[in-house]
Amino acid sequence: MSSTDIFQNETIKEILEHYRVIWALGHASSLMGWDSETYMPKQAYMDRGTASSELSVLSRKLLLDENFLAKLDKAKDMMDDLNEYERGVVRVLDRAVKIYRALPEDLIREMAIAREEARVHWVQARYKSDFNIFKPYLERNINLSRKAAEYLGYEEDRYDALLDLFEEGLTYRKAKSILDQVASQVKPIFEKVYNEELFPSKHTLEDVKYDIEAMKKVNKEVLDLLNYPWERARLDVSAHPFTTGISLDDVRITTRYEGYDFRRTLYSVLHEYGHALYDLQIDPNFKYTPLEGGASLGIHESQSRFWENIIGRSREFTSILKPILDKHLDFTAKYDEEELYKYFNIVRPTFIRVDSDQLTYDFHIILRFRMEHMFINGELTVDDAPETWNNMMEEFLGIRPKKDSEGILQDIHWSIGLMGYFPTYTLGNILSAQISRVLEKELGKISNLILEKRFTDIQEFLKEKIHRYGGMYKPEELIRKATGEGINPSYYIEYLRNKFLSP
């Protein structure tokens, strides 16, 4: 089937022809964003910010073109006559139009410039562990996000407008209910595992230094094992691991190498691989159309957390990793599979979110969720932010950061204006377990699939249930289509309970 077969309506064809230019601008912006995080010279951030802002404004103008809007209105009037692909195009574009109509051109330009400036100063602040370097840029981003929320509008809570940008339909009330449920049920599991040392709280491998070039070979071989298509994808290095889907045939992931505790870079790669696989398996007929992206950040995170944790931190995957590690690293041979499994699943409170274990990870998310809500509603100032962060860390996990780099400066998200993103990580955790339950019903136990290296079967399952649809459906609709029910935290709690209390 070709794209001409799935998009047959003449009005839709005209809409998509106009959209190709908007797509091209997004393509350029994505490439520039990737370059900003990887190879761009440090002093180029002002020029990059200006270029990004102008492209954002130009995209807005093209999307709000009167002739284009007239065609979109015409398509909205004939929804009953459109096929599901064409209705998806109209839905995604109508949502984008509402957002761009709400946000003034000057605000879009200012937010793009602010992101570039803040990101560069966040990197510097993190390196020097000095929040004061980043503070004025964070304050600016918060104020801009607050303005954006007011323009976007909301019914109950200003924060709702920002949550909806990343997870369509998500509100503070919904997110808080889900996060509170997870916290209340995961906390006793964590306390039992940690207090009774059912899993180790530390491991000698954490302090072992590794050769970075050798570790790069490990990461490449692991990606080869998972059929990573190097002709369509890349792996690079950045300060904070991320994935950029520049197009359906150009997906780029990054990791970082700190020279010790090799699981950090390994699981960053597995996490980002999950994001990349989603983008790589979207229906190729959606190329250059509004359906090219994923359904939501929560569903995207379900894919990354699935590969990082449910696959990657399993005993079965550890047995597959063992010979790869022994081949390239000169210190893993003396550790058997069980020791490696324990190392990969250390359970203890830790300062750094991306390095935290499965039982404490969601508390990192809850901390950020609460702080964002307070920022956006004017209940927390940037002056008080580091102390609030440290107090919450002590409340949730019983530890207190001693420096800014292991506290409020550890994540890139606030520097690039991503207020409202963090709750999607816990949604992803929940959905990863929910989707796994369906996978096991259809393909058999995941443990057997891993041992038999049936990764292609797993990939095809995810493609059929989630990936191929791109942005066709609202996230809640896609979740129901894939799993037969709405988001249900009980499967995630059951998975954690089974894994950690029955080791």
N, C-alpha and C positions, 0 to 999 in steps of 0.2 A: 504494500500500500504506500503511495506517495502522498506528499502534503496536498497535492492538487486533488487527490481523492477524498481526503477528510475535510477539506475546506472547499465546499462547492457553491455556497451562496455568494452571489456577485458582490453584495455589500460588504460581506466579511472579507472577500478578496481585496477589495479596495482599501478597507481598514488595514489589512496586513501589509499592503504595499506601502502605505504611509508609515506604518509602524517600523518597517525595516530601518529607516533612518534613526528612529529613537533607539532601536536595538543597537545600531552601530555606535551611537554615542555611549550607551551603557557598556558596550564591549570595550571601547577605549578607556572609559572611566575605571572599569575593573582591572584592565592591564596596568593603568597608572597606579591604582591602589596597591596592586601586588608589588610593583616596582618600588613604591614608597616604603614598603616593609622589608625589602630584600636588598636591592642594589643601588637605590638612589643616593647620590651624595647628600650628606647631612644639610648642607647649606642651600639645597634646592627646594626646601619645603615651602617657602613663600611662593615661588613660581608654580610649584605643583598645586598649592592651595588655590591660587588664582585660576589656573587652568581647570581644575576640578569644579570650581564654583561656576565658571562660565559654561561648562558642559552641562552642569545641573540645570542652570537657568535655561539654556537652549532646549534641553529635553522637555522642560516644563512648557515652553512656548509651543513646541511641536505637538505636545499632548493636548494642549488647550486651544489648538488651532480651530477656528469656527467651522471650517468645512469638515474637519475630522470629527468634531463633536456632533455635527449634524448627521454624519454617517453612523456614528455610534448610537445616537438617539433612534435613528431609523432601525438599526439592528435590534435595539432593546424593544421596539414595538412589534417585532416579528419573532420573538423568542420561541414561540410554539412551533415555528416553521424551521428552526435551526436544529442541527444535530448536536450531540453532546460536546463535541470538540468546539464547534462554533459558539455554543452557549458559554463554554469555558473562557473563550477569548473575550466575549462581551463582559462576563463577570469580572475578570482580572482587570481589564481596561477601565471599567466603570469604577472599580475601587481605586485604581491609580488616579483617575481623573478627580475623584472626590478629595483625595489627599492633596493633590497638586493645586486644586482650586482653593483649598483651605489655606495653604501655606503661601504667603506673599513671596514674590520674586526676591526681594531684598533679604528676607530671612533665609531663604534657600542658599543664596550666595554667601551670606555671613556664616551660616553653619558649615558650609564646605571649607571655607578658609579657616575657620576656628578648629576644625578637625585636624587639618594638617599641622597647624601651629601647636595644638595641644599634644598631638602624637609625638612630635619631635621632643618636646619638653618633658613628656612622660618618660621617654627612653632615657633622657639625661637624668631626670630625677630618680628613676629606678636604679640606674647605675651608681649614682652617688648616695642613694638611700636618703634623699632629702625632699620631703613633701613640699617644702616651701617653693621649690622650683616649679612645681606643677600646679600649686594651689590657685593662682589667678586664672589659669587656663581651664581648670576644672570648674571654677565658679562661673566662668563665661559659658561653658558648655551646659551647665545646669540651668542657667538663666535662659539660654536659647531653647533648651528642651522644654522648659516651663512655658515659654512663649508659644512654641510649636503646639503644645498640648492645648493651650487656650484657643488657638486658631482651629485646630482639628475638632475640638468640641468633645464633650463627654456628658454622661447622664449623672453618675454618682461621684466619681473620683477623678481628679485631674490625671492621675497616673494611668487610668484606663486608656486614655488616648494614645499613650506611648506603648503600653502592652499590646494593644491591638495592631500596631505597626509590625510587630514581629510574630504574633500569634493571633490571627484574625478571630475576633470574638472573645478573646481573653480579657477578663476584668480583674481588678484588685480583689474583689470579693471572691471570685472563682479561684484565683491563684492562691490566695491566703488559705482558703478551705482545703485545697489540695496539699499545700506545703505543710499546714498544721497537721493534717492526717498522716503524712509521711513522717514528720518529726516525732509525733507521739508514738508511732509504732516502731520506728527504727531505733529510737533512743534506747529502749530496754535491750534490744538485740545487741547494739554496740556495747552497752555497759557490761552485759554478761560476757561477751567475747573478750573484751579488753580486760576486765577484772579477773576472769578465770584463765586468761592467756590461751584461749582455744586456738588463736592464731598469734604468731609472734608480733611483738610491738617494735622490734628492731631486728636487724640482720647485718651480719658482717659485710655482705655485698654492697650495702649502702655507701660504704666508705672506700670501696675499691675503685681505683682510677682506671680508666680505659683509654685506649688509643682512639682518637676521634676518627681517623681514616678507617680503622678496623670496624668501628661501630657503624660507619656509613655503609660498609659492605653488608653488615647484619641487616640493617634496615632495608637495603635494596633486595636482599634475598628473601626477606619476609614479604615484601611487596610482590616479588616474583611468584612466591608461593600462592598469593591471593589473586594472581592474574592481573596485576596492575598494568594497564596498557601504556607503556612508555611512549608509544607513538602519539598518544592523545593526552598524556599527563606528565607532570614533573614532580620532583621532590627537591626542595631548597631549604635554606636556613634563614630563620628570622628570630627576633627577640622574643616573640610570642607565637607559638604554633597556630597556623590558620589554614583555611582552604579558600581558594578563589575559583569559582566556576566562570571562566572568561567566556567560554562557549561550550557547546556540547562535545566538541572535539579538542578543547583546551582547558583542562582542569589542573590546578596547581596546588600542591600542599607543601607545608613547611614543618620543620621541627627545629629544636635547638639542642646543642651539644654542650654540656657543662663539664664533661671530663670525668665525672664520677657518678655512681648510682645509675647504671645504664638503663634501668627500667623506665626512667623518666622520658628519655628520647624515644625508646621503643614504643611505649604506650601512647605517646603523642602521635607517632606515625600511624598506629592502628586506629586511633581516634579520628585523625584527619582522613585516613583511607575511607572510613565509613561515610564521611561527607562527600568525598570525591566519587565514590561508587554511585551514590544517589544521582549526582549530576551526570555521570557518564552513562547511566542506564535510562535516562529520560527518553521517551519516544523521539527518534531522530526526525520524525515528521514535524515536531514542534520547533525545529531550528528557525531562528529569526522571528519567532512569534512570542506573544506575552506568556505562553504556556511553558516556556523553556525552563523556568525556575522551579524550585520545589514548592510544596504546598504551604509550608510554614517552617519557622525555626525549630519548633518543638518536634515536628516530624523529622526534620533534618538531624536534630540532636539524638533522636531515637536510633538513627542509623549509626552515628559515630559511637554512641555508648554501647550499642549492640556488639560492634566489632572490637571495641576496646575492652569491654568487661565480660559480656556473656560468652563471646568466643575467646578473646585474648587472654583473660585471666583464669581460664578453665584448666583443670589438670590435663585434659587431653591436648590442648594447644601447647601447654608447657612441654609435653613429651615430644611434640613436633619441633618446638623451638630449640630444644636441647642440642641436637647435632649441629644446628646452624650456629648457635652460640659457641660451641666447642671448636668449630671450624675456624672462626674468626677471632675469638677472644682467648687470651692465653691464661685465663684464671677460672673459667667456669667448669673445666673438666673435673675438678675435685668436688663439685657439688652435684648430688644426684637430682633426679626430677622432683622429688618431694621437697628438697631444700629450695630449689628454684621456685616451685609453686608457692611455698611459704613466703619467699622473698617477694614474689609478685603480688601477694595478698597480705602484706603487713597491715595490721590494724592498730592505729594509734592516732590521737589528735595531731594534726600538723598544720603549720601556718599557711602553706601554699595550696591553693585549690586544685591546680592541675596535677599535683603530686599526691593528693589525698586519696584515702582508700574508699571503698564502696560504702562503708557504713558511716563515714563522717562527711562524705562529699556534699550531701544535700544540706547540711548545716552551713556550709560555706555559701550555698545559694540563698538560703533563708536570710543570712546576715546581709548580703548585698541587696536582696529584695526589700528588706525593711529599710535599709539606708536610702535606697533609691526613692522609696515611697515618701520618706521624710524630706529628702532633698526637694522633690518635685512639689510637695505641699508646703514648703517653707518652714518645716519643723526642725530642720538641721542645717547649720551653716558649715561652710568648708573649714572654718577655723576650728570647729569642734569635731570635724569628721574623723581625724586619726584617733582621738580618744574614744569616740563612740565605737569605731571599728574595734579597737582593742578591748573595750568593755564587753562588746557582744561576743567576741571571740572567746573571752574568758567565761562568759555566761553559757555559751553553747558547747564549748569543747574543753574548758578548764585550762586553757593556755593563753599566754599574753605575748604578743609580738614585742620584740625588743628593738626593732628598727623598722622604718617605713617600708623598706623593700620586701619585707616578709609580712607586711600588713597591708595598708591601704594602697600601696603602689604596685601590687603584684599583677594586676590585670590591665590589659590594654583597653578594655571596653569603654570606660568612661572618657578616655582621651579621644576616642573617635566618635563620641556622641551616642553610644549605644545604650541609652537609658531605657530599660524595659526588656532587655535581652535575657538577663540572667535566669528568670524563672523557666525559660524554655529548656534549660539543662535538666532540671528535675522532671519536667514533662517528658523529656527524652528518655530519662531513666525508666520512668513508669511505662512508657510505650514500648521500650526495648523488650521488657519482660512480657508485655501483653502480646506483642507480635511474635515473640519466641514461642508462646503457648500455641498459637495457631500453626506456626512452622512445625512444631513437634507433632501436632495432630495429623499434618499432611505428609511429612517426610520422615518421621521417626525421631528418636532421641537426638538432641544436638550433640551429645557426647559421642555417639556413634558416627554421626556425620563428620565430626572433626577428625576422629581417629582414622576414618577412611578417606580423609582429605577431599571430601565431596563439597569443596567450596563453590564450585560452579553451580551445583544444585541449590545451595543456599543463596547464591547471587541471583539465580533465576527466579527463585521464590520471591525474594525481595523486589525484584524487577516487576514481577507479575502483580504483586499485592500493593506495592507502594510507588516504586521509582518511575515506571513508565507513564504514569498519569501526570507528571510534572505539576503544574499549577491548575489543572482542570477543576479540581474540587476544593471546597472549603475544607480546612483541616479536620473539623469534626465529622464532616461527611466522609472524608477519606478514611478516617480511623474506623468508623462504623462499617464502611465497605470492606476494609482489610481484616477487621477482627470480629465483626458482628455485634459490637457494642461501643458505647462511648468510652472515654478515658476512665480506666479503672485501676487505682493504685494497689488493689489487693494482690494482683499477680506479682508486682514488684516486691511487695513485702514478703510474699510467700517465697519468691526466689532468694531473697537475702536470708530469710530464716533457714531455708533448706541448705544453702551453701555454707553459712557461717556457724550454724548451731548443730549441724550434722556433718562435720568435716571428715 
